[in-house]
């Protein structure tokens, strides 16, 4: 999409697509404003029923109340306390690929890692993990092609999976209500602020949304990282200079953002880039384009692992800024560090096929890698 973004930034940076009935915003300052300016741009967009009561779909004042409650489970202290768990899960995935010459980064690493982490943090019993994993895979499966039939088939299997997931979560919530444990679901059940608590729908929406928001995005970030490191021959560099891994991850976020665009609804008439938008209009807000805006990033089209002051918009901005960004950063840093420390000569296989999934998340369907000699 990057060549298209560039053209649009130059020629028509606030563009109305008649076919799709949606405005498209491409320049950094405009994208940032649409993300941030909650008085003009609403998140009450068409979300599936199961997550419409999650943070993502709420506006103020409800959003503020809910976010304060859910935030409690994601304090910096809480996130730091999860590190040993994360390291342990990564060590197990590393053991599982030990001795293999070739792996698929997506299937063997990038997909299972966030999935196992979030289920442990939510407090899903280990014996349910496989079942749980199957539902989540179905909920985030990407269509094989762009046909209506394929979209209908996906909608059907996803409706069934979400129904099963709801029943499952209801059961888990009941158990944890009776007997709270040290996990996010128990925290959400008990969280109270000035007499306000999450309603049953909000609690359910939050559980499902945490599951969906944190999985495919993190899978994408790990996959896109390996892809960018390979393209730029950076495995050995990062092996000898692991201190560069954090800025490299920020650059992957900028360069190949997992979430390329978010959706907003205009709530009051306004102007962007000289165009008039009416209340009720929809906007596709192109984060992936903002991240490559030449007016904001020097050498915007280059991947620079030690880029400074990298103010990409990949976790959003304003009141809806990603709640899991620190968790995602820690997970991905630990995963890349483990892989690069052990396999400094790894390479994406020369016969790989880039198979961009037809989903909202920008990633690769599979990414075969030759691991090379291990240290
Ligand atoms: C919101 C990206 C990982 C939980 C967002 C938004 C973006 C985003 C762009 C803002 C959406 C909008 O403005 O409409 C990402 C990326 C991730 C990631 C790129 C990984 C690389 C996670 C993880 C979790 C999480 C691991 C939790 C376990 C959330 C939640 C929101 C959110 C709850 C909604 C916040 C609100 O509306 O107040 N994320 N996310 N995300 N993310 Fe993430």
Boltz pocket constraint, residues with backbone or C-beta under 6 A from the ligand:
constraints:
  - pocket:
      binder: B
      contacts: [[A, 35], [A, 43], [A, 55], [A, 56], [A, 57], [A, 67], [A, 118], [A, 209], [A, 210], [A, 213], [A, 214], [A, 215], [A, 217], [A, 218], [A, 221], [A, 257], [A, 258], [A, 259], [A, 262], [A, 263], [A, 313], [A, 314], [A, 315], [A, 316], [A, 317], [A, 319], [A, 320], [A, 321], [A, 322], [A, 323], [A, 324], [A, 325], [A, 327], [A, 328]]
      max_distance: 6.0
